[in-house]
Amino acid sequence: MSKYLVLFLIPLALSASDGGEGGTDFWWRLFNFILFAGILYYLIADKIKGFFASRRESISNELSSVQEKLKEAKEKKEEALKSVDTAKEKANEIIELAKKEAAMQAKKIEESGEAEVEYLEKSFEERLEIETKKMKQEVVDSILKELFSKNGVSISNEDLLNIIKKKVA
């Protein structure tokens, strides 16, 4: 510490003037300033250089990290755009598949409806035939009952057998 104190006292002693000459002490003041600046540079130059070097390093690191983050963001953006395109393609494929399935389902429903209609028509025709046979049977039965209930008609057994044979055949 005393070393630094001596360095500050020397310029102070050199700058003292006797006050009688009437001249200026400009040159002494200039010398003192240069000496002060030199000592100041000697004492804090390394710290200032270190400060600015570390500041430059930190700014450089921040800049590189920001550039790296920007690069990652661009890559993620490209990946996102690719995944959006892929999703659009898949959506279009799904839509096409859904349209095809809808058409197939409509065709199946139509075929099923046609088969149902055919079945119902066939069932109706069979039912109609059965009902027609029933009606004929009932009419024949009622006529036979009417004929047999009246004593005025007489049919021999052979005629009856012939009628039944005709009916069966």
Rosetta blueprint (number, residue, H / E / L):
1 M L
2 S H
3 K H
4 Y H
5 L H
6 V H
7 L H
8 F H
9 L H
10 I H
11 P H
12 L H
13 A H
14 L H
15 S L
16 A L
17 S L
18 D L
19 G L
20 G L
21 E L
22 G L
23 G L
24 T L
25 D L
26 F H
27 W H
28 W H
29 R H
30 L H
31 F H
32 N H
33 F H
34 I H
35 L H
36 F H
37 A H
38 G H
39 I H
40 L H
41 Y H
42 Y H
43 L H
44 I H
45 A H
46 D H
47 K H
48 I H
49 K H
50 G H
51 F H
52 F H
53 A H
54 S H
55 R H
56 R H
57 E H
58 S H
59 I H
60 S H
61 N H
62 E H
63 L H
64 S H
65 S H
66 V H
67 Q H
68 E H
69 K H
70 L H
71 K H
72 E H
73 A H
74 K H
75 E H
76 K H
77 K H
78 E H
79 E H
80 A H
81 L H
82 K H
83 S H
84 V H
85 D H
86 T H
87 A H
88 K H
89 E H
90 K H
91 A H
92 N H
93 E H
94 I H
95 I H
96 E H
97 L H
98 A H
99 K H
100 K H
101 E H
102 A H
103 A H
104 M H
105 Q H
106 A H
107 K H
108 K H
109 I H
110 E H
111 E H
112 S H
113 G H
114 E H
115 A H
116 E H
117 V H
118 E H
119 Y H
120 L H
121 E H
122 K H
123 S H
124 F H
125 E H
126 E H
127 R H
128 L H
129 E H
130 I H
131 E H
132 T H
133 K H
134 K H
135 M H
136 K H
137 Q H
138 E H
139 V H
140 V H
141 D H
142 S H
143 I H
144 L H
145 K H
146 E H
147 L H
148 F H
149 S H
150 K L
151 N L
152 G L
153 V L
154 S L
155 I L
156 S L
157 N H
158 E H
159 D H
160 L H
161 L H
162 N H
163 I H
164 I H
165 K H
166 K H
167 K H
168 V H
169 A L
